[in-house]
Amino acid sequence: MYIDTHAHIFRANESAAKVVRYVPNYDASAKEYLANLKAFNFSYGVLIQPSFLGVDNSYLLNALENDNLRGVVVISPNNMNDLMHEKVCGLRLNLIGKDKPNFNDYKDVLAYLKESKKHIELHKELDKLLLVIEDLAKYDVKIMIDHLVRPSKDTFKLLDEFSNFKDLDIYFKVSGFYRLDNDLAFSKDVFDKLKDIFSIKRFVYGSDWPHTNYENLINYEKAFNDFCFVAGEHKDIILKDNAKELFFI
């Protein structure tokens, strides 16, 4: 039973966020995504709210009527309704290009995440990500880090600082390799470095379909094949068992 823990769906040219970096001009539907899952023998997929749709999770939530899909939403701290959906497994904070959040504003949200065993998912440049994790540590919640923590070759040495977080309930998505200087060997070095610090049980796979901003470089098949190269002998445990509890499967 393979599980893909990171994909997006949306309609062409739709956005709901106040500030957007990119709005796709094509549709990426749940039907198309499910077809990819079937073609590559995946049993379940997880839909991640894209940043350009802001806190309007309606398209994602409608897709969760399919039993094989789960979701991770984006919310404002004062409205937890979408987060409490039975097939929603976590909250995403896409912090690329944004200031570190004030987690005092999220106290109720974080208390709910802890009680419900849902997670908070972070997407942030590595040098600033470490500061965000330090702030979150006191809340005792599950933390998921997108795209192998997004280091560059200049910040690779900062991976050593994850040794300070070994006691946290923290997980990593082996995904988005083309976002890491488009260098697969570098992605493998990053994975190996994190694996040396954390148990292999802390890693899950994400296709990042439909690969927004990188559509001409990647497709579902190449993303999967690249993952197999990066994960090597560990690919089966990452694909099968690690994501079950995190995504309520």
PLY file of the C-alpha trace (Angstrom):
ply
format ascii 1.0
element vertex 249
property float x
property float y
property float z
element edge 248
property int vertex1
property int vertex2
end_header
0.00 0.00 0.00
1.82 3.10 -1.28
0.93 6.54 0.15
1.67 9.85 -1.59
1.59 12.55 1.09
1.89 15.72 -0.98
-0.11 16.87 -4.01
-2.24 19.86 -4.99
-5.52 20.37 -6.82
-6.92 23.65 -8.15
-8.81 25.34 -10.98
-7.06 27.47 -13.59
-6.43 31.12 -12.77
-8.12 30.96 -9.35
-6.60 32.57 -6.28
-7.95 33.63 -2.91
-4.83 34.75 -1.06
-4.06 38.45 -0.63
-0.52 38.03 -1.92
0.43 35.30 -4.41
3.74 34.29 -5.93
2.22 32.19 -8.71
-1.23 31.25 -10.02
-1.37 28.31 -12.48
-3.24 28.80 -15.75
-4.40 25.16 -15.95
-6.64 22.80 -14.01
-5.25 20.12 -11.70
-8.24 18.01 -10.69
-8.76 15.29 -8.13
-9.75 12.99 -11.00
-6.38 13.51 -12.70
-4.53 13.01 -9.44
-6.39 9.79 -8.67
-5.49 8.52 -12.13
-1.81 9.10 -11.32
-2.18 7.25 -8.04
-3.77 4.28 -9.79
-1.16 4.20 -12.56
1.69 3.96 -10.05
0.03 1.62 -7.54
-0.62 4.19 -4.83
-3.54 3.41 -2.55
-3.88 6.82 -0.89
-2.99 10.43 -1.59
-2.86 13.56 0.54
-4.00 16.91 -0.87
-2.15 19.98 0.41
-3.84 23.38 0.20
-1.81 25.50 -2.27
-0.69 28.90 -1.04
-2.48 30.84 -3.80
-5.88 29.63 -2.56
-5.31 31.06 0.89
-7.78 29.87 3.52
-10.47 28.89 1.00
-10.15 25.11 1.37
-13.50 24.34 -0.29
-12.12 22.72 -3.46
-9.83 20.47 -1.42
-12.52 19.54 1.11
-14.98 18.58 -1.63
-12.40 16.16 -3.03
-12.12 14.42 0.34
-15.43 12.70 -0.38
-13.19 10.14 -2.06
-12.18 7.53 0.52
-8.63 7.37 -0.84
-7.82 11.02 -0.19
-6.80 12.96 2.90
-6.10 16.67 3.31
-3.93 19.33 4.92
-5.50 22.78 5.07
-4.58 26.42 5.53
-6.61 28.40 8.08
-6.68 31.66 9.94
-5.99 31.17 13.66
-9.52 32.21 14.62
-11.36 29.72 12.39
-10.62 26.03 12.95
-13.69 24.59 11.20
-11.81 23.20 8.20
-9.03 21.82 10.39
-11.61 19.79 12.34
-12.84 17.92 9.24
-12.50 14.17 9.84
-10.28 13.63 6.78
-8.05 16.62 7.41
-4.80 15.50 9.00
-3.01 18.76 9.57
-2.44 22.47 9.14
0.02 23.90 6.64
2.04 27.06 7.10
3.68 28.06 3.84
6.20 30.59 5.09
8.33 31.03 1.98
9.13 34.72 1.80
7.14 35.44 4.97
8.04 36.46 8.49
8.13 33.94 11.31
4.60 33.61 12.75
3.71 34.58 16.28
2.58 31.26 17.70
0.80 33.01 20.56
-1.86 33.68 17.92
-2.12 29.92 17.32
-2.39 28.70 20.91
-5.87 27.22 20.51
-4.96 25.73 17.14
-1.83 24.10 18.52
-3.72 22.75 21.53
-6.23 21.18 19.14
-3.45 19.69 16.99
-1.88 18.09 20.05
-5.17 16.68 21.31
-6.28 15.38 17.91
-2.81 14.05 16.95
-2.89 16.07 13.76
0.29 17.80 12.61
1.56 21.20 11.58
3.34 21.28 8.21
6.07 23.85 7.56
7.42 25.12 4.25
10.29 27.54 4.85
13.86 28.28 3.82
16.22 26.22 5.98
18.05 29.05 7.73
14.77 30.54 8.95
13.00 27.19 9.39
15.22 26.31 12.31
13.98 29.36 14.23
10.35 28.40 13.56
10.93 24.88 14.89
12.55 26.30 18.04
9.40 28.34 18.66
7.14 25.32 18.08
9.11 22.96 20.32
7.32 23.99 23.52
3.87 23.13 22.11
4.57 19.38 21.82
2.88 18.92 18.43
3.75 16.74 15.47
5.81 18.72 12.96
6.08 17.89 9.25
8.75 19.57 7.12
8.19 19.97 3.38
10.63 19.12 0.61
13.63 17.81 2.57
13.85 21.11 4.53
14.74 23.17 1.42
18.50 23.63 1.94
20.80 25.13 -0.64
24.38 24.05 -1.08
25.36 27.14 0.91
23.12 26.19 3.86
23.73 22.41 3.79
25.95 22.68 6.89
22.94 23.90 8.88
21.46 20.39 8.69
23.72 19.52 11.64
21.49 21.72 13.80
18.65 19.22 13.45
20.52 17.18 16.05
19.03 19.64 18.53
15.53 18.46 17.56
15.98 14.70 17.88
13.54 14.53 20.77
10.76 16.34 18.89
7.95 14.54 17.07
9.26 15.72 13.70
8.88 14.25 10.20
10.24 14.99 6.73
8.79 14.78 3.24
11.15 13.20 0.74
9.86 15.36 -2.08
10.46 18.40 -4.28
13.94 17.39 -5.39
13.80 19.81 -8.34
13.39 22.58 -5.77
16.81 21.71 -4.28
19.08 23.31 -6.88
17.66 20.78 -9.41
20.44 18.40 -8.35
19.37 14.84 -7.53
22.74 13.89 -6.05
22.47 16.86 -3.70
18.96 15.74 -2.69
20.36 12.32 -1.83
23.08 13.93 0.29
20.41 15.89 2.16
18.30 12.78 2.72
21.31 10.77 3.91
22.33 13.53 6.29
18.86 13.76 7.87
18.61 9.97 7.98
21.82 9.82 9.97
20.21 12.07 12.60
16.66 10.66 12.66
15.06 7.24 12.41
14.04 6.18 8.91
10.49 6.03 10.29
10.44 9.85 10.27
10.29 10.12 6.46
7.33 10.07 4.06
7.05 10.44 0.29
5.39 13.26 -1.63
5.06 13.57 -5.40
4.38 17.34 -5.22
2.07 16.86 -8.23
1.43 18.84 -10.44
4.83 20.39 -9.68
3.81 24.06 -9.84
6.42 26.34 -11.38
8.36 23.26 -12.55
5.81 21.66 -14.88
8.27 21.54 -17.80
10.92 19.72 -15.75
8.97 17.02 -13.94
5.97 14.69 -14.10
4.48 12.08 -11.79
6.64 9.26 -13.16
9.91 11.17 -12.95
9.09 12.39 -9.43
8.57 8.80 -8.34
11.71 7.53 -10.07
13.76 10.34 -8.55
12.42 9.42 -5.12
13.47 5.80 -5.63
16.99 7.00 -6.40
17.15 9.29 -3.35
15.60 6.80 -0.90
17.42 3.74 -2.23
16.92 0.65 -0.08
14.60 2.58 2.26
11.94 3.35 -0.34
9.44 0.67 0.68
9.18 1.62 4.35
8.85 5.29 3.36
6.16 4.55 0.77
4.14 2.10 2.83
4.22 2.24 6.61
5.52 5.61 7.75
2.54 7.71 6.66
-0.31 5.54 7.97
-0.67 7.03 11.44
0.23 10.58 10.41
-2.52 10.67 7.80
-5.13 8.52 9.56
-4.98 5.62 7.10
0 1
1 2
2 3
3 4
4 5
5 6
6 7
7 8
8 9
9 10
10 11
11 12
12 13
13 14
14 15
15 16
16 17
17 18
18 19
19 20
20 21
21 22
22 23
23 24
24 25
25 26
26 27
27 28
28 29
29 30
30 31
31 32
32 33
33 34
34 35
35 36
36 37
37 38
38 39
39 40
40 41
41 42
42 43
43 44
44 45
45 46
46 47
47 48
48 49
49 50
50 51
51 52
52 53
53 54
54 55
55 56
56 57
57 58
58 59
59 60
60 61
61 62
62 63
63 64
64 65
65 66
66 67
67 68
68 69
69 70
70 71
71 72
72 73
73 74
74 75
75 76
76 77
77 78
78 79
79 80
80 81
81 82
82 83
83 84
84 85
85 86
86 87
87 88
88 89
89 90
90 91
91 92
92 93
93 94
94 95
95 96
96 97
97 98
98 99
99 100
100 101
101 102
102 103
103 104
104 105
105 106
106 107
107 108
108 109
109 110
110 111
111 112
112 113
113 114
114 115
115 116
116 117
117 118
118 119
119 120
120 121
121 122
122 123
123 124
124 125
125 126
126 127
127 128
128 129
129 130
130 131
131 132
132 133
133 134
134 135
135 136
136 137
137 138
138 139
139 140
140 141
141 142
142 143
143 144
144 145
145 146
146 147
147 148
148 149
149 150
150 151
151 152
152 153
153 154
154 155
155 156
156 157
157 158
158 159
159 160
160 161
161 162
162 163
163 164
164 165
165 166
166 167
167 168
168 169
169 170
170 171
171 172
172 173
173 174
174 175
175 176
176 177
177 178
178 179
179 180
180 181
181 182
182 183
183 184
184 185
185 186
186 187
187 188
188 189
189 190
190 191
191 192
192 193
193 194
194 195
195 196
196 197
197 198
198 199
199 200
200 201
201 202
202 203
203 204
204 205
205 206
206 207
207 208
208 209
209 210
210 211
211 212
212 213
213 214
214 215
215 216
216 217
217 218
218 219
219 220
220 221
221 222
222 223
223 224
224 225
225 226
226 227
227 228
228 229
229 230
230 231
231 232
232 233
233 234
234 235
235 236
236 237
237 238
238 239
239 240
240 241
241 242
242 243
243 244
244 245
245 246
246 247
247 248
